[in-house]
Structure formats: C-alpha cells, structure tokens
Amino acid sequence: MSRSLAQVFAEAKAESRAALIGYLPAGFPTAEQSVDMIAAMVDGGVDIVEVGLPYSDPLMDGPDIQSAVELALRGGATTDVVLDVVRQVSESGTTAVVMSYWNPIERYGIDRFAERLAQAGGHGVITPDLTPEEAEPWIAATSARDLDRIFLVAPSSTDARISQVSAVTSGFLYAASTMGVTGARTTVSSAAPELVARSRQLTKLPIAVGLGVSTGAQAADVAAFADGVIVGSAFVRRILQAETPAEATEQVRALARDLARGVRGE
C-alpha cells in the first residue's frame, strides 16, 4: 500500500530535505511504457508521481508536454487509461496523484472520477484551472473519498487569495513559480522564494514549487526554501529525445537520480 501525501512529506522533513515530485502524462509514449517510465522515476528517487490526464486543449503546458499529450491522445489515452496507470503505479507502492484540467473530470463525472480514483489507490488530484469559487462539487466528492485536493497559487496571488486557496487545499499547496506555461528553464523564477515565504505565513500545508526545474542544481536551490520540488517537462523532454524506449527509461532514471541528489543536498 502506498503512503499518503502527508506521510511522504513528513518522512522527507524528518530527513531534512524536500520531497521530489515527478510528472508524466499517462499513455506517453504508450500506456505500458508510461508505467515503466514512472517506475524508473521512482527507482531514481522520485517520492510522489503526478500522473497527467491527457487533454486536447492544454493551455498551461509548454511545447514538450503538449507534444507528449498529443502522442498519448493519438495512442488512445482516455480517462480510464489514466486510472489504470494510477492503479498499476499505486500497486507498486508508489504515492500517485493525478494532474488534470477540470474539463475532463467534469465530463467523466465528478463523483465517478473521484470514486474510481480512490478505488485505483490514487491519493489526490492537482487541478490547475479549477478555482475555489467553482469547486464546491469537487470538494464534496473528494472529501467523501478521502482524496487530497491540490490547488495552485502564483506570484500574482494576493495574500487574501493564498488564504482562500489554502483553505480548500489538502495534501500540499502547489506554488507555480512563474506566470507562464510549463517548461524546463535554465533558471528558476526569482519570484518563487517570495511566493513560498508569503504562503508559509498563511498555511501550515507543505508547499511544493513547480514550473521550470530541470537539473539537480536547480532542485537543490528550490529545496532550500520549499517542501517539495516538482519536475515535469525535463522528464518529458528526455523521453522525446531518446531513440528507443530503453534509452528513454535510462534517461528518466538518470535525471531522477540527479534531481534526488539535489533535493538531498548531495
């Protein structure tokens, strides 16, 4: 059985480090291979996995993730495929959450999605485009099934907004370090430390930073002020650039090891 998000963050804190969170769309490059890639992430040192739900209109995602999502959709990735990937990942003992835009969840059925995610062993959902004002049905569905709800704050968020978002969030607060789309960057936004510092004054939740981390050195920089380091595009890019599935698996494992050394200060 996989550990809860609270357990993962508590264990990382006990080791005086940040938790490492890795993202990959389900069905990329194929459903079977996405499970293999996630296993390689975990083998390399990832603590929590975000299983992406491919969506045809990924407005907040950069070119690498858009390419991956398009390949997954062309390969037949559906919400049921995503839930099956979560099931396989969870059965291996890995803590998994789903990352999804709101439209696919609403279309699938809010209660149906929450019920099937809980049955698959998932621990929660990150919903980047769902606002607290529109979340009442989702709050009810997730509360009934003991699923964590992960909402986002950004550098533009006022203190009042951070408080409002934190009040309906569980598991961890996702601090988006930039206002742009996802994507690996040469530097992580300088706005991230300030956003985390402001958020710490307003919530007791662990705070994880995403958007931009692609190297162990960057992971170390973020781990110095955040409770979690989220990496997505860098993993996707390694897979896109690999010539074979075996090479992709090794590239994912190598990147995870580099990032894990970063969050551990090694």
Legacy VTK file of the C-alpha trace (Angstrom):
# vtk DataFile Version 3.0
C-alpha trace
ASCII
DATASET POLYDATA
POINTS 266 float
0.000 0.000 0.000
1.329 3.445 -0.907
1.935 6.184 1.646
-0.292 9.235 1.923
0.962 12.633 0.815
1.179 13.690 4.465
3.375 10.676 5.237
5.692 11.349 2.301
6.198 14.989 3.246
6.669 14.094 6.923
9.313 11.499 6.065
11.154 13.935 3.805
11.068 16.585 6.538
12.454 14.071 9.035
15.371 13.603 6.612
15.837 17.399 6.405
15.056 17.529 2.711
12.319 18.387 0.266
10.130 15.756 -1.374
10.767 15.126 -5.078
7.657 15.047 -7.272
7.771 13.865 -10.878
5.154 14.365 -13.600
4.429 12.249 -16.672
1.300 12.016 -18.851
-0.393 8.624 -18.768
-0.179 6.926 -22.152
3.119 8.566 -23.099
4.834 7.137 -25.060
2.290 4.282 -24.614
0.203 3.226 -21.629
2.560 0.345 -20.832
5.681 2.432 -21.344
4.356 5.259 -19.163
4.153 2.789 -16.272
7.746 1.729 -16.997
8.910 5.361 -17.111
7.211 6.123 -13.806
8.881 3.073 -12.269
12.244 4.412 -13.487
11.468 7.807 -11.914
10.751 6.162 -8.580
13.822 3.950 -8.846
15.864 7.107 -9.363
14.498 8.776 -6.230
11.128 10.404 -7.005
8.860 10.362 -3.922
5.485 11.274 -5.431
4.272 10.813 -9.002
1.887 13.129 -10.847
0.078 11.095 -13.499
-1.061 13.529 -16.160
-4.516 13.173 -17.709
-4.031 13.974 -21.410
-6.313 16.756 -22.638
-6.758 18.175 -26.128
-6.515 21.828 -25.028
-3.568 22.053 -22.582
-3.394 25.842 -22.379
-0.983 25.984 -19.423
1.519 23.492 -20.844
4.638 24.223 -22.851
5.675 22.565 -26.140
7.281 19.442 -24.639
4.247 18.443 -22.598
1.906 19.421 -25.438
3.831 17.045 -27.727
3.679 14.260 -25.157
-0.041 14.747 -24.575
-0.729 14.725 -28.314
1.149 11.430 -28.688
-0.757 9.954 -25.749
-4.126 11.003 -27.170
-3.226 9.642 -30.606
-2.317 6.383 -28.905
-5.745 6.121 -27.327
-5.157 7.526 -23.833
-8.511 8.003 -22.125
-9.521 8.792 -18.554
-9.930 5.065 -17.941
-6.363 4.514 -19.194
-5.149 7.183 -16.750
-6.941 5.498 -13.861
-5.447 2.134 -14.833
-1.948 3.654 -14.885
-2.624 5.064 -11.400
-3.751 1.602 -10.279
-0.577 -0.053 -11.546
1.642 2.637 -10.055
-0.146 2.500 -6.709
0.022 -1.294 -6.560
3.804 -0.995 -6.786
3.736 1.072 -3.570
4.230 4.477 -5.194
2.276 7.506 -3.992
0.376 8.835 -7.008
-1.834 11.834 -7.707
-3.496 12.865 -10.948
-2.774 16.184 -12.657
-5.764 17.223 -14.753
-7.552 20.173 -16.236
-11.082 20.432 -14.919
-12.980 19.775 -18.155
-12.078 16.053 -18.480
-13.051 15.375 -14.850
-16.361 17.191 -15.212
-17.083 15.395 -18.480
-16.248 11.989 -16.966
-18.455 12.699 -13.959
-17.155 14.319 -10.775
-18.321 11.630 -8.363
-17.488 8.826 -10.788
-13.949 10.119 -11.252
-13.356 10.555 -7.514
-14.753 7.099 -6.771
-12.657 5.349 -9.404
-9.506 7.238 -8.469
-9.927 6.175 -4.854
-10.518 2.578 -5.976
-7.318 2.746 -8.059
-5.298 3.771 -4.994
-4.695 7.387 -6.029
-4.213 9.925 -3.262
-5.470 13.140 -4.827
-5.743 15.448 -7.807
-3.994 18.633 -8.912
-6.486 20.841 -10.779
-4.575 23.839 -12.190
-7.579 25.599 -13.739
-10.213 24.973 -11.048
-10.898 27.910 -8.726
-12.209 27.662 -5.152
-15.348 29.535 -6.208
-16.255 26.728 -8.636
-15.014 23.810 -6.559
-17.910 23.002 -4.235
-18.974 19.759 -6.009
-15.325 18.667 -6.224
-14.718 19.427 -2.549
-17.721 17.276 -1.637
-16.678 14.391 -3.908
-13.069 14.308 -2.709
-13.958 14.754 0.959
-16.316 11.777 0.759
-13.497 9.580 -0.550
-10.574 10.927 1.464
-8.769 12.282 -1.599
-6.459 15.280 -1.408
-7.316 18.411 -3.405
-4.279 20.297 -4.636
-4.880 23.864 -5.820
-2.376 26.372 -7.201
-1.136 29.781 -6.169
1.042 32.042 -8.308
3.295 35.079 -7.848
0.304 37.278 -8.721
-1.815 35.785 -5.905
-2.634 38.237 -3.139
-2.341 37.162 0.492
-6.129 37.009 0.650
-6.191 34.728 -2.388
-3.494 32.462 -0.969
-5.532 32.125 2.229
-8.673 31.350 0.241
-6.930 28.722 -1.893
-5.163 27.158 1.084
-8.453 26.799 2.957
-9.787 24.323 0.361
-6.452 22.624 -0.364
-5.159 19.432 1.218
-2.047 17.318 0.707
0.166 20.202 -0.364
-0.093 23.670 -1.838
1.237 23.931 -5.397
3.237 27.140 -5.849
3.664 27.930 -9.540
6.974 29.763 -9.750
6.142 31.687 -12.927
3.116 33.148 -14.654
3.913 31.374 -17.940
3.368 27.893 -19.328
5.180 24.804 -18.097
8.649 24.034 -19.386
12.217 23.338 -18.326
14.200 26.545 -17.885
17.825 27.490 -17.408
16.907 29.331 -14.200
14.004 29.068 -11.783
11.921 32.197 -11.284
13.175 34.565 -8.608
9.519 35.059 -7.602
9.331 31.542 -6.164
11.082 32.169 -2.808
8.895 35.191 -2.098
5.722 33.284 -3.017
6.668 30.409 -0.710
7.583 32.793 2.111
4.248 34.590 1.838
2.361 31.298 1.660
4.117 29.963 4.775
2.628 32.822 6.756
-0.856 31.788 5.674
-0.925 27.969 5.713
0.563 25.002 7.544
0.375 22.841 4.412
3.591 21.642 2.771
4.421 23.882 -0.187
5.790 22.418 -3.415
7.221 24.516 -6.242
6.704 23.666 -9.889
7.371 25.101 -13.355
10.964 25.299 -14.505
13.135 22.843 -12.558
15.254 20.674 -14.846
18.582 19.949 -13.086
19.861 18.723 -9.769
21.377 22.137 -9.059
18.027 23.856 -9.626
16.318 21.227 -7.459
18.791 21.999 -4.673
18.056 25.719 -4.981
14.290 25.159 -4.685
14.666 22.570 -1.920
16.386 25.214 0.189
13.091 27.098 0.616
10.261 24.710 -0.406
8.898 21.442 0.997
8.594 19.854 -2.425
10.228 20.167 -5.845
8.058 19.380 -8.886
9.633 18.349 -12.203
7.694 17.550 -15.368
8.914 18.963 -18.666
12.502 17.852 -18.085
11.378 14.214 -17.803
9.165 14.527 -20.866
11.976 16.077 -22.901
14.350 13.205 -22.065
11.774 10.737 -23.373
11.043 12.741 -26.523
14.745 12.959 -27.341
15.502 9.268 -26.740
15.832 6.986 -29.742
14.472 3.851 -28.039
12.216 3.046 -25.071
15.194 1.502 -23.281
17.215 4.688 -23.721
14.256 6.765 -22.548
13.916 4.663 -19.405
17.595 5.096 -18.570
17.444 8.831 -19.253
14.456 9.198 -16.914
16.207 7.201 -14.193
19.411 9.240 -14.574
17.544 12.552 -14.355
15.630 11.374 -11.277
18.908 10.440 -9.592
20.385 13.853 -10.359
17.302 15.614 -9.011
17.188 13.365 -5.940
20.788 14.247 -5.125
19.783 17.894 -5.471
16.893 17.762 -3.004
19.135 15.836 -0.612
21.923 18.387 -0.853
24.417 15.795 -2.097
LINES 1 267
266 0 1 2 3 4 5 6 7 8 9 10 11 12 13 14 15 16 17 18 19 20 21 22 23 24 25 26 27 28 29 30 31 32 33 34 35 36 37 38 39 40 41 42 43 44 45 46 47 48 49 50 51 52 53 54 55 56 57 58 59 60 61 62 63 64 65 66 67 68 69 70 71 72 73 74 75 76 77 78 79 80 81 82 83 84 85 86 87 88 89 90 91 92 93 94 95 96 97 98 99 100 101 102 103 104 105 106 107 108 109 110 111 112 113 114 115 116 117 118 119 120 121 122 123 124 125 126 127 128 129 130 131 132 133 134 135 136 137 138 139 140 141 142 143 144 145 146 147 148 149 150 151 152 153 154 155 156 157 158 159 160 161 162 163 164 165 166 167 168 169 170 171 172 173 174 175 176 177 178 179 180 181 182 183 184 185 186 187 188 189 190 191 192 193 194 195 196 197 198 199 200 201 202 203 204 205 206 207 208 209 210 211 212 213 214 215 216 217 218 219 220 221 222 223 224 225 226 227 228 229 230 231 232 233 234 235 236 237 238 239 240 241 242 243 244 245 246 247 248 249 250 251 252 253 254 255 256 257 258 259 260 261 262 263 264 265
